[in-house]
Amino acid sequence: MKQHRYRITVEHLADANGQPSAYDKPMQFEVGNHDDVFAVVERVKRRGDFDDTTTAAFAVGLKLFSEVMIENRSNLLFEEFSPHFFEFMKKLKKGIPPD
């Protein structure tokens, strides 16, 4: 399957108490996705559910998670959850304006 390729970088800035991070390097990895994640973020923004930062976190996290589920659909870890998740995705996509 053809996929868009992404480099994901997560940098820990501070702990829950506001203290500087003990992690000296960002976590970085490359991953593929069947969707254009940037386009998905823009479409979800048009729904108006969240502010821009929350929308980006929600949409990117959702796309990363859903791609893992798709690529590992036979994994028993997802057996009970996947029908509910895919129903949620159908409802979400109904409310997203097309490009």
N, CA and C atoms as an extended XYZ file, in Angstrom:
297
Properties=species:S:1:pos:R:3:atomname:S:1:resname:S:1:resid:I:1 pbc="F F F"
N         0.849       -1.177        0.000 N   MET     1
C         0.000        0.000        0.000 CA  MET     1
C         0.896        1.243        0.000 C   MET     1
N         0.572        2.186       -0.847 N   LYS     2
C         1.315        3.445       -0.880 CA  LYS     2
C         0.978        4.251        0.369 C   LYS     2
N         1.994        4.893        0.913 N   GLN     3
C         1.795        5.676        2.125 CA  GLN     3
C         2.536        6.999        2.045 C   GLN     3
N         1.955        8.000        2.689 N   HIS     4
C         2.660        9.245        2.951 CA  HIS     4
C         3.666        8.929        4.056 C   HIS     4
N         4.828        9.575        4.037 N   ARG     5
C         5.851        9.331        5.064 CA  ARG     5
C         5.987       10.574        5.944 C   ARG     5
N         6.144       10.335        7.234 N   TYR     6
C         6.252       11.418        8.214 CA  TYR     6
C         7.385       11.150        9.185 C   TYR     6
N         7.987       12.209        9.661 N   ARG     7
C         8.930       12.130       10.771 CA  ARG     7
C         8.225       12.800       11.951 C   ARG     7
N         8.044       12.061       13.008 N   ILE     8
C         7.373       12.540       14.209 CA  ILE     8
C         8.445       12.859       15.250 C   ILE     8
N         8.361       14.034       15.837 N   THR     9
C         9.297       14.442       16.878 CA  THR     9
C         8.500       14.876       18.101 C   THR     9
N         8.857       14.307       19.255 N   VAL    10
C         8.227       14.693       20.527 CA  VAL    10
C         9.345       15.138       21.455 C   VAL    10
N         9.215       16.367       21.934 N   GLU    11
C        10.222       16.911       22.844 CA  GLU    11
C         9.570       17.180       24.188 C   GLU    11
N        10.110       16.596       25.225 N   HIS    12
C         9.591       16.793       26.581 CA  HIS    12
C        10.154       18.111       27.110 C   HIS    12
N         9.279       19.082       27.370 N   LEU    13
C         9.729       20.408       27.778 CA  LEU    13
C         9.829       20.558       29.285 C   LEU    13
N         8.847       20.013       30.003 N   ALA    14
C         8.826       20.138       31.459 CA  ALA    14
C         7.992       19.013       32.036 C   ALA    14
N         8.261       18.680       33.302 N   ASP    15
C         7.461       17.641       33.951 CA  ASP    15
C         6.153       18.239       34.477 C   ASP    15
N         5.353       17.434       35.142 N   ALA    16
C         4.035       17.869       35.619 CA  ALA    16
C         4.123       18.981       36.662 C   ALA    16
N         5.280       19.153       37.258 N   ASN    17
C         5.476       20.216       38.255 CA  ASN    17
C         6.120       21.461       37.660 C   ASN    17
N         6.295       21.480       36.352 N   GLY    18
C         6.890       22.629       35.694 CA  GLY    18
C         8.406       22.635       35.707 C   GLY    18
N         9.016       21.562       36.186 N   GLN    19
C        10.476       21.464       36.217 CA  GLN    19
C        10.999       21.085       34.830 C   GLN    19
N        12.182       21.587       34.483 N   PRO    20
C        12.745       21.249       33.174 CA  PRO    20
C        12.854       19.736       32.982 C   PRO    20
N        12.741       19.332       31.757 N   SER    21
C        12.759       17.915       31.415 CA  SER    21
C        14.076       17.249       31.789 C   SER    21
N        13.971       16.015       32.231 N   ALA    22
C        15.157       15.201       32.500 CA  ALA    22
C        15.622       14.487       31.231 C   ALA    22
N        14.816       14.541       30.190 N   TYR    23
C        15.171       13.888       28.924 CA  TYR    23
C        15.994       14.861       28.088 C   TYR    23
N        17.161       14.437       27.691 N   ASP    24
C        18.049       15.350       26.979 CA  ASP    24
C        17.870       15.337       25.459 C   ASP    24
N        17.145       14.348       24.927 N   LYS    25
C        16.945       14.277       23.483 CA  LYS    25
C        15.468       14.079       23.162 C   LYS    25
N        15.008       14.686       22.081 N   PRO    26
C        13.639       14.416       21.630 CA  PRO    26
C        13.498       12.959       21.163 C   PRO    26
N        12.287       12.446       21.233 N   MET    27
C        11.971       11.148       20.651 CA  MET    27
C        11.605       11.415       19.196 C   MET    27
N        12.188       10.664       18.297 N   GLN    28
C        11.914       10.883       16.881 CA  GLN    28
C        11.807        9.539       16.176 C   GLN    28
N        10.803        9.417       15.298 N   PHE    29
C        10.644        8.203       14.518 CA  PHE    29
C         9.950        8.539       13.217 C   PHE    29
N        10.106        7.651       12.245 N   GLU    30
C         9.426        7.816       10.962 CA  GLU    30
C         8.302        6.807       10.865 C   GLU    30
N         7.225        7.224       10.233 N   VAL    31
C         6.032        6.392       10.143 CA  VAL    31
C         5.296        6.714        8.845 C   VAL    31
N         4.568        5.738        8.340 N   GLY    32
C         3.750        5.946        7.155 CA  GLY    32
C         2.284        6.042        7.528 C   GLY    32
N         1.508        6.663        6.645 N   ASN    33
C         0.068        6.732        6.843 CA  ASN    33
C        -0.601        6.774        5.475 C   ASN    33
N        -1.722        6.075        5.344 N   HIS    34
C        -2.410        6.049        4.056 CA  HIS    34
C        -3.083        7.383        3.742 C   HIS    34
N        -3.291        8.221        4.755 N   ASP    35
C        -3.895        9.544        4.563 CA  ASP    35
C        -2.835       10.638        4.619 C   ASP    35
N        -3.160       11.765        4.003 N   ASP    36
C        -2.350       12.971        4.133 CA  ASP    36
C        -2.741       13.603        5.475 C   ASP    36
N        -1.904       13.441        6.477 N   VAL    37
C        -2.233       13.872        7.838 CA  VAL    37
C        -2.442       15.386        7.902 C   VAL    37
N        -1.681       16.153        7.140 N   PHE    38
C        -1.866       17.600        7.136 CA  PHE    38
C        -3.265       17.968        6.630 C   PHE    38
N        -3.714       17.298        5.578 N   ALA    39
C        -5.057       17.555        5.050 CA  ALA    39
C        -6.131       17.145        6.059 C   ALA    39
N        -5.907       16.038        6.765 N   VAL    40
C        -6.867       15.599        7.786 CA  VAL    40
C        -6.981       16.652        8.890 C   VAL    40
N        -5.859       17.179        9.345 N   VAL    41
C        -5.883       18.210       10.391 CA  VAL    41
C        -6.702       19.407        9.913 C   VAL    41
N        -6.488       19.835        8.693 N   GLU    42
C        -7.236       20.990        8.171 CA  GLU    42
C        -8.733       20.698        8.103 C   GLU    42
N        -9.102       19.499        7.674 N   ARG    43
C       -10.532       19.151        7.605 CA  ARG    43
C       -11.152       19.097        8.998 C   ARG    43
N       -10.436       18.543        9.963 N   VAL    44
C       -10.966       18.467       11.328 CA  VAL    44
C       -11.084       19.872       11.925 C   VAL    44
N       -10.158       20.763       11.586 N   LYS    45
C       -10.244       22.162       12.055 CA  LYS    45
C       -11.564       22.789       11.626 C   LYS    45
N       -11.996       22.476       10.405 N   ARG    46
C       -13.241       23.068        9.884 CA  ARG    46
C       -14.475       22.622       10.666 C   ARG    46
N       -14.367       21.512       11.397 N   ARG    47
C       -15.480       21.095       12.263 CA  ARG    47
C       -15.689       22.101       13.384 C   ARG    47
N       -14.598       22.698       13.868 N   GLY    48
C       -14.684       23.700       14.912 CA  GLY    48
C       -14.850       23.149       16.320 C   GLY    48
N       -14.519       21.884       16.539 N   ASP    49
C       -14.691       21.289       17.868 CA  ASP    49
C       -13.699       21.821       18.894 C   ASP    49
N       -12.456       22.095       18.459 N   PHE    50
C       -11.374       22.438       19.379 CA  PHE    50
C       -10.575       23.614       18.829 C   PHE    50
N        -9.701       24.164       19.682 N   ASP    51
C        -8.757       25.171       19.190 CA  ASP    51
C        -7.743       24.472       18.284 C   ASP    51
N        -6.921       25.247       17.586 N   ASP    52
C        -6.005       24.679       16.587 CA  ASP    52
C        -5.009       23.686       17.181 C   ASP    52
N        -4.459       23.987       18.356 N   THR    53
C        -3.479       23.087       18.964 CA  THR    53
C        -4.126       21.770       19.365 C   THR    53
N        -5.289       21.837       19.979 N   THR    54
C        -5.999       20.632       20.393 CA  THR    54
C        -6.420       19.815       19.171 C   THR    54
N        -6.864       20.500       18.132 N   THR    55
C        -7.255       19.809       16.901 CA  THR    55
C        -6.075       19.063       16.296 C   THR    55
N        -4.910       19.712       16.238 N   ALA    56
C        -3.723       19.058       15.677 CA  ALA    56
C        -3.343       17.837       16.512 C   ALA    56
N        -3.340       17.972       17.835 N   ALA    57
C        -2.997       16.837       18.705 CA  ALA    57
C        -3.987       15.694       18.510 C   ALA    57
N        -5.274       16.023       18.473 N   PHE    58
C        -6.318       15.018       18.300 CA  PHE    58
C        -6.177       14.293       16.963 C   PHE    58
N        -6.089       15.055       15.875 N   ALA    59
C        -6.069       14.455       14.538 CA  ALA    59
C        -4.790       13.658       14.292 C   ALA    59
N        -3.643       14.181       14.690 N   VAL    60
C        -2.387       13.461       14.478 CA  VAL    60
C        -2.365       12.192       15.322 C   VAL    60
N        -2.757       12.300       16.588 N   GLY    61
C        -2.797       11.119       17.447 CA  GLY    61
C        -3.749       10.062       16.912 C   GLY    61
N        -4.905       10.502       16.459 N   LEU    62
C        -5.901        9.583       15.910 CA  LEU    62
C        -5.378        8.872       14.667 C   LEU    62
N        -4.734        9.618       13.775 N   LYS    63
C        -4.211        9.008       12.548 CA  LYS    63
C        -3.063        8.049       12.844 C   LYS    63
N        -2.187        8.393       13.798 N   LEU    64
C        -1.106        7.472       14.158 CA  LEU    64
C        -1.683        6.186       14.736 C   LEU    64
N        -2.641        6.332       15.652 N   PHE    65
C        -3.251        5.175       16.292 CA  PHE    65
C        -4.005        4.322       15.274 C   PHE    65
N        -4.808        4.956       14.432 N   SER    66
C        -5.624        4.181       13.490 CA  SER    66
C        -4.762        3.420       12.488 C   SER    66
N        -3.629        3.994       12.093 N   GLU    67
C        -2.762        3.288       11.150 CA  GLU    67
C        -2.169        2.032       11.793 C   GLU    67
N        -1.814        2.123       13.074 N   VAL    68
C        -1.311        0.940       13.789 CA  VAL    68
C        -2.399       -0.130       13.837 C   VAL    68
N        -3.646        0.276       14.111 N   MET    69
C        -4.746       -0.694       14.145 CA  MET    69
C        -4.966       -1.339       12.784 C   MET    69
N        -4.936       -0.543       11.734 N   ILE    70
C        -5.144       -1.076       10.383 CA  ILE    70
C        -4.051       -2.077       10.029 C   ILE    70
N        -2.810       -1.711       10.313 N   GLU    71
C        -1.685       -2.573        9.958 CA  GLU    71
C        -1.592       -3.818       10.839 C   GLU    71
N        -2.276       -3.806       11.977 N   ASN    72
C        -2.229       -4.931       12.919 CA  ASN    72
C        -3.635       -5.411       13.263 C   ASN    72
N        -4.515       -5.395       12.281 N   ARG    73
C        -5.935       -5.686       12.533 CA  ARG    73
C        -6.192       -7.067       13.119 C   ARG    73
N        -5.280       -7.998       12.908 N   SER    74
C        -5.483       -9.339       13.465 CA  SER    74
C        -4.943       -9.483       14.893 C   SER    74
N        -4.309       -8.444       15.415 N   ASN    75
C        -3.778       -8.492       16.778 CA  ASN    75
C        -4.933       -8.532       17.781 C   ASN    75
N        -4.896       -9.488       18.673 N   LEU    76
C        -5.974       -9.647       19.656 CA  LEU    76
C        -6.140       -8.441       20.569 C   LEU    76
N        -5.126       -7.624       20.693 N   LEU    77
C        -5.219       -6.418       21.507 CA  LEU    77
C        -6.367       -5.513       21.050 C   LEU    77
N        -6.635       -5.498       19.753 N   PHE    78
C        -7.651       -4.614       19.191 CA  PHE    78
C        -9.012       -5.283       18.995 C   PHE    78
N        -9.134       -6.541       19.299 N   GLU    79
C       -10.327       -7.324       18.971 CA  GLU    79
C       -11.627       -6.685       19.481 C   GLU    79
N       -11.697       -6.347       20.736 N   GLU    80
C       -12.930       -5.783       21.300 CA  GLU    80
C       -13.116       -4.313       20.944 C   GLU    80
N       -12.002       -3.612       20.805 N   PHE    81
C       -12.062       -2.164       20.615 CA  PHE    81
C       -12.316       -1.742       19.174 C   PHE    81
N       -11.771       -2.460       18.212 N   SER    82
C       -11.802       -1.993       16.826 CA  SER    82
C       -13.205       -1.739       16.264 C   SER    82
N       -14.219       -2.555       16.539 N   PRO    83
C       -15.546       -2.214       15.990 CA  PRO    83
C       -16.047       -0.857       16.492 C   PRO    83
N       -15.792       -0.551       17.759 N   HIS    84
C       -16.216        0.731       18.327 CA  HIS    84
C       -15.411        1.885       17.726 C   HIS    84
N       -14.123        1.645       17.546 N   PHE    85
C       -13.266        2.686       16.979 CA  PHE    85
C       -13.695        3.016       15.557 C   PHE    85
N       -13.932        2.009       14.749 N   PHE    86
C       -14.298        2.272       13.364 CA  PHE    86
C       -15.688        2.901       13.255 C   PHE    86
N       -16.576        2.601       14.178 N   GLU    87
C       -17.873        3.289       14.229 CA  GLU    87
C       -17.671        4.765       14.581 C   GLU    87
N       -16.798        5.039       15.541 N   PHE    88
C       -16.450        6.416       15.893 CA  PHE    88
C       -15.890        7.157       14.680 C   PHE    88
N       -15.006        6.507       13.933 N   MET    89
C       -14.410        7.146       12.761 CA  MET    89
C       -15.467        7.475       11.711 C   MET    89
N       -16.438        6.597       11.508 N   LYS    90
C       -17.524        6.874       10.556 CA  LYS    90
C       -18.296        8.121       10.974 C   LYS    90
N       -18.622        8.209       12.256 N   LYS    91
C       -19.357        9.374       12.756 CA  LYS    91
C       -18.522       10.654       12.629 C   LYS    91
N       -17.250       10.553       12.948 N   LEU    92
C       -16.366       11.702       12.835 CA  LEU    92
C       -16.287       12.180       11.386 C   LEU    92
N       -16.098       11.249       10.467 N   LYS    93
C       -15.944       11.617        9.051 CA  LYS    93
C       -17.227       12.201        8.479 C   LYS    93
N       -18.379       11.790        8.983 N   LYS    94
C       -19.651       12.380        8.510 CA  LYS    94
C       -19.697       13.872        8.753 C   LYS    94
N       -19.098       14.317        9.860 N   GLY    95
C       -19.132       15.734       10.216 CA  GLY    95
C       -17.973       16.549        9.687 C   GLY    95
N       -17.099       15.936        8.907 N   ILE    96
C       -15.951       16.667        8.352 CA  ILE    96
C       -16.292       17.116        6.937 C   ILE    96
N       -16.248       18.414        6.697 N   PRO    97
C       -16.527       18.906        5.339 CA  PRO    97
C       -15.503       18.350        4.345 C   PRO    97
N       -15.926       17.988        3.154 N   PRO    98
C       -14.985       17.486        2.140 CA  PRO    98
C       -14.052       18.593        1.685 C   PRO    98
N       -12.925       18.180        1.083 N   ASP    99
C       -11.968       19.172        0.539 CA  ASP    99
C       -12.569       19.936       -0.598 C   ASP    99
